[in-house]
Amino acid sequence: MNTYMKRAVELAIQNVKEGGQPFGAVLEKDGKIIGEGVNELHRVHDSSGHPELLAIRKAQQELQTLDLSGATMYASGHPCPMCYAVMRLAGIDQVYYYNDLPELEAVGLRLGADIYKELKTERPEWPIHFESLQEGIEDPLDSIK
């Protein structure tokens, strides 16, 4: 276990001691920690308060960039679909995690395995629907053309 994964696990353990869930994450680039976070759902009642997202937010704000190419994420648990998507959108090249979905689900932690399954189905089966703009409403895409 490398230094960054060890730190992610330490963050997760401390978070449990503070009433949270066992999730911590460390974002590393060029041998330096550029962001870290713990699951804050219990504190802020925010479904996006995942450690990976918090580490990404901190790094992007500190570095003043959306592009985190060359960075590596270390997480104490398998990333949920939301976190994985944001990591990919941010250009994070590698992701390492410790606990896998079956182990997490065995202790009652749901990390979006059902969403991963849903994403494998055809889009018409998703609970997401296309809506056309009503006549006379400006298309926001027109403002960037």
MOCOR-V603993 format. One line per field, one symbol per residue. psi: psi as a letter, one per 20 degrees, with the letter a starting at -180 (. if undefined). Layout:
psi=???
This chain:
psi=prhghgggggggghhghjjarlpqqppqpkjqpiqrrrojhhgiloijlqhghhggggghggilqiokqiqpppqirpprhgggghgghijphqpqrfprghgghhjjookjhhggghiirqhhiqlpqppqqqpippphhhij.
